[in-house]
C-alpha cells in the first residue's frame, strides 16, 4: 500500500547530498496504479514485459535466475515480492527498471561485479526507482515540459513497443533502453535512488561502501577504455547519461556510506556465493567482453577482478586480450598468460589449446603437442577437434 505523503522524501536542492536515513519507500507490497496516467502506463508496460520475457537474448539458467530473484527479495524493500528480474546476454554495464516493477539486467554488469554486495547495490538502486515511483514522476514531468502532441507521440512509441517488436534480437532490446529515455531520471531522482538503495543494502547486512566501489570501477573502466582508444570518455554510457558529474556522485556515495555504516558492525561481501552462482556462465561473459574489441575496458575488468586473486580464467582472458591485438609484444604477452593460466585447475580448455599453439610457434613442438592433447581430453567434441588432431600428428 502507499506510504503516507509525509513519509515520502525529505526535500533537498539538486546539489545537496541526500542522506540515506531520510529516505522511505512510497509503495508497499501489492501496489497498484491509482490514477489514469499511471494505469495507462502500467497497461503498456505489462505488454512490454510479455515481449521481454520471450526474448531470445535472455539467459534462462534456472539456478542463476533464482539467485538473482533471491537478491531482490533481500534488498528490494517492502515491494520486493512484486519485482521481477530478467537477465539479458548483452555485454554492457546496464540495468533498467520499468514502471511495473520488472527490471532487465545486462550480463556485462554481472561480469564486472566483484562480489554479491556490489550486485546487491545495483539491484537496490534500481528497486528504489520503483519504490519511489520515479517512472511516473518522470513521465508527468516530461508531459509538463513538452507540448501535448509530443507527449502523445512518445506515449504512442511506448505502446508501439508493446506490439511485438521486442522479440529477441539485440537491436530490439537496445530499443527498450531508448524507450526508457521517456523516463530519464533527473539528477535529483538518481540521488534519491542512491540514498534509498544504500539504506536498503546496509539494512540487509551488505557493506554500504560497495555502491561507491561499483561507481568508481565504472568511471575508471571508461577512462581506461578512452585512453586506449585515444578518445574522450564516453558520457552517453548508460549510468552517465543523467549524471554530468560522476566524481561528485562517487563522493556523495562514499560519504553517505561512511555516515550510515554502524561502527563495529561486520558487513557481508558474499564473494564466494556470488562466484558460485555466476560460474556456469562466467567464461561466456568473458568471451562476450573480449569480442567487443575494447582492450582498455577488458583489461581493466580483468585487473579489477584479479584484486581478489588471479586464477586460470582471468589469466586466459588477459591472454585473449593480447592475442587479438597487433604486434609481437602482445603475442608474447598472450603466450605468457596462457602458460600461467594452465597452471591453475580452473583454466578453460581453450587455455590449453592456445598454450599449445603458442608453444608450437616457438618451436617447442613436443610440449605443444602435449598441451593440445590436454585440450582434446577436456573438449573432445570441440568444433576444431579434427584440425587439432591433425596438428598433433603432423
LOLUM-530273 format. One record per residue (C-alpha): residue number from 1; y, z negated, x negated; residue in three letters. Coordinates in nm, 2 decimals, m for minus. Layout:
BEGIN
 kepa      Y      Z      X guvex
  NUM      Y      Z      X   ALA
...
END
This chain:
BEGIN
 kepa      Y      Z      X guvex
    1   0.00   0.00   0.00   UNK
    2   0.36   0.03  m0.10   UNK
    3   0.52  m0.24  m0.31   UNK
    4   0.85  m0.37  m0.17   UNK
    5   1.15  m0.17  m0.27   UNK
    6   1.29  m0.47  m0.46   UNK
    7   0.98  m0.47  m0.68   UNK
    8   1.02  m0.12  m0.79   UNK
    9   1.23  m0.09  m1.10   UNK
   10   1.49  m0.26  m1.30   UNK
   11   1.77  m0.01  m1.32   UNK
   12   1.87   0.09  m1.67   UNK
   13   2.10   0.35  m1.82   UNK
   14   1.93   0.66  m1.96   UNK
   15   2.00   0.55  m2.31   UNK
   16   1.87   0.19  m2.26   UNK
   17   1.52   0.09  m2.36   UNK
   18   1.32  m0.03  m2.06   UNK
   19   1.12  m0.35  m2.11   UNK
   20   0.75  m0.34  m2.01   UNK
   21   0.78  m0.67  m1.84   UNK
   22   1.04  m0.54  m1.59   UNK
   23   0.81  m0.27  m1.45   UNK
   24   0.60  m0.29  m1.14   UNK
   25   0.39  m0.01  m0.96   UNK
   26   0.53   0.13  m0.64   UNK
   27   0.20   0.21  m0.49   UNK
   28  m0.13   0.03  m0.44   UNK
   29  m0.49   0.12  m0.35   UNK
   30  m0.54   0.38  m0.08   UNK
   31  m0.18   0.50  m0.09   UNK
   32  m0.10   0.79   0.14   UNK
   33   0.22   1.00   0.16   UNK
   34   0.48   0.86   0.40   UNK
   35   0.73   1.14   0.48   UNK
   36   0.74   1.52   0.54   UNK
   37   0.83   1.61   0.18   UNK
   38   0.55   1.41   0.03   UNK
   39   0.30   1.51   0.29   UNK
   40   0.37   1.88   0.23   UNK
   41   0.34   1.83  m0.15   UNK
   42   0.02   1.64  m0.12   UNK
   43  m0.14   1.91   0.10   UNK
   44  m0.05   2.18  m0.16   UNK
   45  m0.18   1.97  m0.45   UNK
   46  m0.51   1.89  m0.27   UNK
   47  m0.58   2.27  m0.26   UNK
   48  m0.48   2.30  m0.63   UNK
   49  m0.73   2.02  m0.72   UNK
   50  m1.01   2.21  m0.55   UNK
   51  m0.94   2.50  m0.78   UNK
   52  m0.92   2.28  m1.09   UNK
   53  m1.25   2.11  m1.00   UNK
   54  m1.41   2.46  m1.00   UNK
   55  m1.26   2.58  m1.33   UNK
   56  m1.50   2.72  m1.59   UNK
   57  m1.29   2.55  m1.86   UNK
   58  m1.39   2.20  m1.75   UNK
   59  m1.61   2.01  m1.99   UNK
   60  m1.88   1.89  m1.75   UNK
   61  m2.05   1.62  m1.97   UNK
   62  m2.16   1.35  m1.72   UNK
   63  m2.15   1.07  m1.97   UNK
   64  m1.82   1.16  m2.12   UNK
   65  m1.66   1.20  m1.78   UNK
   66  m1.79   0.87  m1.66   UNK
   67  m1.65   0.71  m1.97   UNK
   68  m1.30   0.87  m1.90   UNK
   69  m1.31   0.76  m1.54   UNK
   70  m1.40   0.41  m1.66   UNK
   71  m1.09   0.40  m1.87   UNK
   72  m0.88   0.50  m1.58   UNK
   73  m1.04   0.21  m1.39   UNK
   74  m0.94  m0.02  m1.67   UNK
   75  m0.58   0.09  m1.73   UNK
   76  m0.48   0.28  m1.41   UNK
   77  m0.32  m0.01  m1.24   UNK
   78  m0.36  m0.10  m0.87   UNK
   79  m0.43   0.26  m0.76   UNK
   80  m0.69   0.33  m1.03   UNK
   81  m0.97   0.39  m0.78   UNK
   82  m0.77   0.67  m0.62   UNK
   83  m0.72   0.86  m0.96   UNK
   84  m0.95   1.13  m1.09   UNK
   85  m0.96   1.29  m1.43   UNK
   86  m1.06   1.64  m1.53   UNK
   87  m1.13   1.73  m1.90   UNK
   88  m1.04   2.10  m1.98   UNK
   89  m1.16   2.27  m2.30   UNK
   90  m0.82   2.36  m2.43   UNK
   91  m0.74   2.27  m2.80   UNK
   92  m0.39   2.14  m2.74   UNK
   93  m0.24   1.79  m2.71   UNK
   94  m0.16   1.78  m2.34   UNK
   95  m0.22   1.58  m2.02   UNK
   96  m0.09   1.65  m1.67   UNK
   97  m0.07   1.41  m1.38   UNK
   98  m0.05   1.56  m1.03   UNK
   99   0.12   1.40  m0.73   UNK
  100  m0.21   1.32  m0.55   UNK
  101  m0.35   1.11  m0.84   UNK
  102  m0.56   1.36  m1.03   UNK
  103  m0.50   1.44  m1.39   UNK
  104  m0.60   1.71  m1.63   UNK
  105  m0.66   1.62  m1.99   UNK
  106  m0.69   1.89  m2.26   UNK
  107  m0.97   1.84  m2.51   UNK
  108  m0.73   1.87  m2.80   UNK
  109  m0.58   1.54  m2.70   UNK
  110  m0.92   1.37  m2.73   UNK
  111  m0.98   1.52  m3.07   UNK
  112  m0.66   1.36  m3.20   UNK
  113  m0.72   1.01  m3.08   UNK
  114  m0.84   0.76  m3.35   UNK
  115  m0.98   0.51  m3.10   UNK
  116  m1.01   0.41  m2.74   UNK
  117  m0.68   0.21  m2.74   UNK
  118  m0.49   0.53  m2.83   UNK
  119  m0.66   0.73  m2.55   UNK
  120  m0.60   0.44  m2.31   UNK
  121  m0.23   0.45  m2.39   UNK
  122  m0.21   0.82  m2.29   UNK
  123  m0.41   0.76  m1.97   UNK
  124  m0.19   0.47  m1.88   UNK
  125   0.13   0.67  m1.94   UNK
  126   0.00   0.95  m1.71   UNK
  127  m0.12   0.70  m1.45   UNK
  128   0.23   0.54  m1.45   UNK
  129   0.38   0.87  m1.33   UNK
  130   0.16   0.84  m1.03   UNK
  131   0.21   0.47  m0.98   UNK
  132   0.59   0.51  m0.99   UNK
  133   0.59   0.82  m0.77   UNK
  134   0.77   1.02  m1.03   UNK
  135   0.65   1.36  m0.90   UNK
  136   0.80   1.32  m0.56   UNK
  137   1.12   1.17  m0.71   UNK
  138   1.15   1.47  m0.94   UNK
  139   1.08   1.71  m0.66   UNK
  140   1.36   1.56  m0.45   UNK
  141   1.59   1.56  m0.75   UNK
  142   1.52   1.93  m0.80   UNK
  143   1.60   2.00  m0.44   UNK
  144   1.93   1.82  m0.47   UNK
  145   2.03   2.01  m0.78   UNK
  146   1.93   2.36  m0.67   UNK
  147   2.01   2.57  m0.37   UNK
  148   1.76   2.55  m0.08   UNK
  149   1.64   2.91  m0.14   UNK
  150   1.55   2.84  m0.50   UNK
  151   1.37   2.52  m0.39   UNK
  152   1.17   2.71  m0.12   UNK
  153   1.08   2.98  m0.38   UNK
  154   0.95   2.71  m0.61   UNK
  155   0.75   2.55  m0.33   UNK
  156   0.60   2.89  m0.24   UNK
  157   0.50   2.92  m0.60   UNK
  158   0.32   2.59  m0.59   UNK
  159   0.15   2.69  m0.26   UNK
  160   0.05   3.02  m0.41   UNK
  161  m0.11   2.85  m0.69   UNK
  162  m0.34   2.68  m0.44   UNK
  163  m0.48   3.00  m0.30   UNK
  164  m0.75   3.07  m0.56   UNK
  165  m0.57   3.17  m0.88   UNK
  166  m0.68   2.87  m1.10   UNK
  167  m1.04   2.98  m1.12   UNK
  168  m1.12   2.91  m1.48   UNK
  169  m0.95   3.12  m1.75   UNK
  170  m0.71   2.98  m2.00   UNK
  171  m0.41   3.17  m1.87   UNK
  172  m0.45   3.03  m1.52   UNK
  173  m0.50   2.67  m1.64   UNK
  174  m0.19   2.71  m1.85   UNK
  175   0.00   2.81  m1.54   UNK
  176  m0.08   2.47  m1.40   UNK
  177   0.13   2.33  m1.67   UNK
  178   0.41   2.58  m1.59   UNK
  179   0.38   2.48  m1.23   UNK
  180   0.44   2.12  m1.33   UNK
  181   0.78   2.21  m1.46   UNK
  182   0.88   2.17  m1.09   UNK
  183   0.82   1.80  m1.16   UNK
  184   0.98   1.79  m1.50   UNK
  185   1.05   1.43  m1.57   UNK
  186   1.39   1.31  m1.68   UNK
  187   1.42   1.10  m1.99   UNK
  188   1.46   0.80  m1.77   UNK
  189   1.13   0.86  m1.58   UNK
  190   0.94   0.92  m1.91   UNK
  191   1.08   0.59  m2.04   UNK
  192   0.96   0.42  m1.72   UNK
  193   0.61   0.55  m1.77   UNK
  194   0.61   0.45  m2.13   UNK
  195   0.71   0.10  m2.03   UNK
  196   0.46   0.06  m1.75   UNK
  197   0.19   0.23  m1.95   UNK
  198   0.24  m0.01  m2.24   UNK
  199   0.22  m0.30  m2.00   UNK
  200  m0.10  m0.17  m1.84   UNK
  201  m0.29  m0.13  m2.17   UNK
  202  m0.17  m0.46  m2.31   UNK
  203  m0.27  m0.64  m1.99   UNK
  204  m0.61  m0.47  m2.02   UNK
  205  m0.66  m0.61  m2.37   UNK
  206  m0.57  m0.29  m2.57   UNK
  207  m0.34  m0.30  m2.87   UNK
  208   0.01  m0.22  m2.73   UNK
  209   0.11  m0.07  m3.07   UNK
  210  m0.14   0.22  m3.01   UNK
  211   0.11   0.41  m2.79   UNK
  212   0.37   0.43  m3.07   UNK
  213   0.09   0.52  m3.31   UNK
  214   0.00   0.82  m3.10   UNK
  215   0.36   0.94  m3.07   UNK
  216   0.41   0.90  m3.44   UNK
  217   0.10   1.11  m3.50   UNK
  218   0.21   1.39  m3.27   UNK
  219   0.56   1.40  m3.43   UNK
  220   0.41   1.41  m3.78   UNK
  221   0.15   1.68  m3.69   UNK
  222   0.42   1.91  m3.57   UNK
  223   0.62   1.85  m3.89   UNK
  224   0.31   1.94  m4.10   UNK
  225   0.25   2.25  m3.89   UNK
  226   0.61   2.37  m3.91   UNK
  227   0.62   2.31  m4.29   UNK
  228   0.30   2.51  m4.34   UNK
  229   0.43   2.79  m4.12   UNK
  230   0.78   2.76  m4.28   UNK
  231   0.93   2.73  m3.94   UNK
  232   1.13   2.47  m3.74   UNK
  233   0.94   2.20  m3.55   UNK
  234   0.84   2.32  m3.20   UNK
  235   1.04   2.14  m2.93   UNK
  236   0.87   2.32  m2.65   UNK
  237   0.55   2.12  m2.72   UNK
  238   0.42   1.95  m2.41   UNK
  239   0.53   1.60  m2.47   UNK
  240   0.85   1.70  m2.65   UNK
  241   0.97   1.92  m2.36   UNK
  242   1.15   1.63  m2.18   UNK
  243   1.24   1.43  m2.49   UNK
  244   1.52   1.56  m2.71   UNK
  245   1.50   1.25  m2.93   UNK
  246   1.13   1.19  m3.02   UNK
  247   1.22   0.95  m3.30   UNK
  248   1.42   0.74  m3.06   UNK
  249   1.12   0.72  m2.82   UNK
  250   0.90   0.62  m3.11   UNK
  251   1.14   0.34  m3.20   UNK
  252   1.15   0.22  m2.84   UNK
  253   0.77   0.22  m2.80   UNK
  254   0.73   0.03  m3.13   UNK
  255   0.99  m0.23  m3.04   UNK
  256   0.85  m0.28  m2.69   UNK
  257   0.50  m0.32  m2.82   UNK
  258   0.61  m0.59  m3.06   UNK
  259   0.80  m0.77  m2.79   UNK
  260   0.53  m0.75  m2.53   UNK
  261   0.24  m0.84  m2.75   UNK
  262   0.12  m1.20  m2.72   UNK
  263   0.13  m1.38  m3.05   UNK
  264  m0.21  m1.47  m3.19   UNK
  265  m0.40  m1.26  m2.93   UNK
  266  m0.67  m1.03  m3.06   UNK
  267  m0.63  m0.69  m2.90   UNK
  268  m0.91  m0.42  m2.87   UNK
  269  m0.92  m0.09  m3.05   UNK
  270  m1.26   0.03  m2.93   UNK
  271  m1.31   0.28  m3.21   UNK
  272  m1.69   0.28  m3.23   UNK
  273  m1.72   0.30  m2.85   UNK
  274  m1.48   0.59  m2.84   UNK
  275  m1.65   0.79  m3.12   UNK
  276  m1.99   0.74  m2.95   UNK
  277  m1.85   0.88  m2.62   UNK
  278  m1.69   1.18  m2.79   UNK
  279  m1.98   1.25  m3.03   UNK
  280  m2.16   1.52  m2.82   UNK
  281  m1.86   1.75  m2.82   UNK
  282  m1.66   1.64  m3.13   UNK
  283  m1.78   1.91  m3.36   UNK
  284  m1.69   2.17  m3.09   UNK
  285  m1.35   2.02  m3.07   UNK
  286  m1.30   2.05  m3.44   UNK
  287  m1.42   2.42  m3.43   UNK
  288  m1.17   2.49  m3.15   UNK
  289  m0.89   2.34  m3.35   UNK
  290  m0.97   2.53  m3.67   UNK
  291  m0.98   2.86  m3.47   UNK
  292  m0.61   2.81  m3.37   UNK
  293  m0.53   2.91  m3.73   UNK
  294  m0.27   2.64  m3.76   UNK
  295  m0.38   2.49  m4.10   UNK
  296  m0.09   2.24  m4.13   UNK
  297  m0.18   2.08  m3.79   UNK
  298  m0.55   2.10  m3.86   UNK
  299  m0.52   1.94  m4.20   UNK
  300  m0.30   1.66  m4.06   UNK
  301  m0.55   1.59  m3.78   UNK
  302  m0.84   1.56  m4.03   UNK
  303  m0.64   1.34  m4.27   UNK
  304  m0.53   1.11  m3.99   UNK
  305  m0.88   1.07  m3.85   UNK
  306  m1.00   1.01  m4.21   UNK
  307  m0.79   0.70  m4.24   UNK
  308  m1.07   0.52  m4.06   UNK
  309  m1.32   0.66  m4.32   UNK
  310  m1.44   1.00  m4.43   UNK
  311  m1.77   1.15  m4.30   UNK
  312  m1.96   1.47  m4.31   UNK
  313  m1.79   1.61  m4.00   UNK
  314  m1.44   1.56  m4.13   UNK
  315  m1.52   1.70  m4.48   UNK
  316  m1.68   2.00  m4.34   UNK
  317  m1.38   2.07  m4.11   UNK
  318  m1.15   2.04  m4.41   UNK
  319  m1.37   2.28  m4.59   UNK
  320  m1.34   2.53  m4.30   UNK
  321  m0.96   2.50  m4.30   UNK
  322  m0.96   2.60  m4.67   UNK
  323  m1.22   2.87  m4.63   UNK
  324  m1.02   3.06  m4.37   UNK
  325  m0.72   3.08  m4.60   UNK
  326  m0.65   3.33  m4.87   UNK
  327  m0.66   3.25  m5.24   UNK
  328  m0.91   3.14  m5.50   UNK
  329  m0.78   2.78  m5.49   UNK
  330  m0.85   2.75  m5.12   UNK
  331  m1.20   2.89  m5.17   UNK
  332  m1.27   2.64  m5.45   UNK
  333  m1.14   2.36  m5.23   UNK
  334  m1.37   2.48  m4.95   UNK
  335  m1.67   2.47  m5.18   UNK
  336  m1.59   2.12  m5.30   UNK
  337  m1.55   1.99  m4.94   UNK
  338  m1.88   2.15  m4.83   UNK
  339  m2.05   1.99  m5.13   UNK
  340  m1.91   1.65  m5.04   UNK
  341  m1.99   1.69  m4.67   UNK
  342  m2.36   1.74  m4.72   UNK
  343  m2.38   1.40  m4.89   UNK
  344  m2.32   1.24  m4.55   UNK
  345  m2.60   1.21  m4.29   UNK
  346  m2.37   1.34  m4.01   UNK
  347  m2.29   1.67  m4.19   UNK
  348  m2.34   1.95  m3.93   UNK
  349  m2.59   2.22  m4.00   UNK
  350  m2.31   2.47  m4.08   UNK
  351  m2.20   2.25  m4.37   UNK
  352  m2.54   2.32  m4.54   UNK
  353  m2.50   2.69  m4.46   UNK
  354  m2.16   2.72  m4.63   UNK
  355  m2.26   2.49  m4.91   UNK
  356  m2.55   2.73  m4.98   UNK
  357  m2.33   3.04  m4.96   UNK
  358  m2.07   2.89  m5.20   UNK
  359  m2.34   2.79  m5.45   UNK
  360  m2.49   3.14  m5.45   UNK
  361  m2.14   3.29  m5.50   UNK
  362  m2.11   3.06  m5.81   UNK
  363  m2.44   3.20  m5.94   UNK
  364  m2.63   2.88  m5.86   UNK
  365  m2.89   3.07  m5.66   UNK
  366  m3.18   2.82  m5.67   UNK
  367  m2.95   2.54  m5.54   UNK
  368  m2.80   2.78  m5.29   UNK
  369  m3.15   2.87  m5.15   UNK
  370  m3.24   2.50  m5.12   UNK
  371  m2.92   2.44  m4.92   UNK
  372  m2.98   2.74  m4.70   UNK
  373  m3.34   2.62  m4.63   UNK
  374  m3.19   2.29  m4.52   UNK
  375  m2.96   2.48  m4.29   UNK
  376  m3.26   2.66  m4.13   UNK
  377  m3.45   2.34  m4.09   UNK
  378  m3.16   2.20  m3.90   UNK
  379  m3.08   2.51  m3.70   UNK
  380  m3.40   2.73  m3.69   UNK
  381  m3.28   2.92  m3.38   UNK
  382  m2.92   2.99  m3.51   UNK
  383  m2.80   3.34  m3.43   UNK
  384  m2.77   3.41  m3.81   UNK
  385  m3.11   3.27  m3.90   UNK
  386  m3.27   3.61  m3.97   UNK
  387  m2.99   3.70  m4.20   UNK
  388  m3.01   3.37  m4.38   UNK
  389  m3.38   3.41  m4.43   UNK
  390  m3.31   3.75  m4.60   UNK
  391  m3.06   3.58  m4.83   UNK
  392  m3.32   3.33  m4.93   UNK
  393  m3.58   3.59  m5.00   UNK
  394  m3.36   3.84  m5.18   UNK
END
